[in-house]
Amino acid sequence: MATKTIIVPEGMEFIRDEIGYAPAVLVDKRLYIAGQIGRNDRRELVADKEAQFVQVFENMKRILDAAGARFEDLVEVTSYHTDMRDLPLYMDVRNRYMQGCYPAWTAIGAASLCGAPGYFLEVKAIAELD
């Protein structure tokens, strides 16, 4: 039977405790990262679009670190965008974190994210650990 471990980085406990899901789940050597949004440790939406995109990747980095993984371990990324015209900005920010890393990627347009205005991006991913 597969070994399943819930990954909850420090500062993200409220996601598990109050919202009711894990930021990530490690099943054997495969890490499933739940959709990350541009919310900081104070649970505030980062308003500036580029800063919000950076926050998404910082949140992913915290999860990867907590699981003993790196961006280079990502094998699949799915990004959800409220405006597909933001793809160049998304790719610029993504490339700051994923230099030389080429996971499969799907970008999906969404009318809204998180049930609230102001969210521009959500990213989920799968990583394979060594």
N, C-alpha and C positions, 0 to 999 in steps of 0.2 A: 504494500500500500504506500502511496505517496506521502511524503512528509510535508506538512503545510505549516508555515510560520507567518504570523501577522507582523508586518513591519510598520512600526509607528515611531517616527523620529521625534526627538524631544521638541516640544512646542506644537506638535500636531495631535496630541492626545484628544483634544476636543472633537476632532473628526470622528474618532472611534467612539468616544464617550457620549457625545451629544448628537452627532449627525447619524451615527450608526453604521459606519463602514470603515474599512481599513485603507489607509493611504496606499498600501501595497501588500501583496501576498506573495510569499516565496513558496513555490511548490517544487520540491527537490532542488534543481538548479535553475529553474525558470522563475523570473520575477515579473509579476503583473503589477504595473503601476496604474492606480486609478487616475482618472482625469484630474489634472492639476490646473488651478486657476490662479489669477494674479491677486491673491489675497496674502497679506503679510502676517507676521506673528501676532499682531494685535487684532487679527481677523478683519482688517480693513481692506477694502478694494483699493488697489493702486490705480489712480485715475489716469495718469499719463500713459498713452498707448505703448510706447516703447518700454517704459519702466514696468508696465504690467506684463509685457512679454518676457522681460528679464526676470521678473518675480516668478513667473511660471517655471522657467528653467532653473532658478535657484531652488524652488520647492522640489523639483525633480532631482536636483543634485543632492539635496538633503536626504531624500529617500534612497537614492543610489548609494550614498555614503553609509547610511544606516544598515543597508543590506550587504555591504562589502563589495559593491559593484561600481562601475564607471560608465560614463556615456558611451565609451567604446564597446560596452557589452550589449547595447541596445540592438535588437534585431528587427523591431517593428515600432513605428510611431504613427499615431493617428492624431491629427490636429483638427479642431473645430473652430471655425472663424465666423464671426458675425458679418464680416465684410471681406470677401475674397480678394479685394484690391489690396489687402494688407499682406498678401503673400510675400512680396519683396522684403518688407520689414521683418516678417516672421523668419524668413530664410537668413537674413542678416543676423538677427539675434541668435537663431538656432546655430549658425555656423561659429559663433563665438564659443559655444559650449561643445559642439560636436565636430571639431576640426579633424578631418581624416576618417570620420565615422560615417558610414553609409548604410543605415538601416533601411528597410522597406518603409515607405512613407505614403500615407493617404491623407489628403486635405479635404475636409467636408465643410460646406457652407451651412450655417445654422441661423435661423431667424433670431434666436436669443439663447443665452447661456445662463445657467444658475437661476433662472426665473426672476432675474433682476436686471435693470438697465445698467450699462457701463462695463459689462464683461465683454471683452473682445476675443478672448482666446481660451481654449481648454485643450490640454494635451494629455493623452494617455499613451502608455508604451509597454513593451515587453522586452525583457533582457534575458540573455542566457549567461549564467555565471560559470566560471571555470571550476 
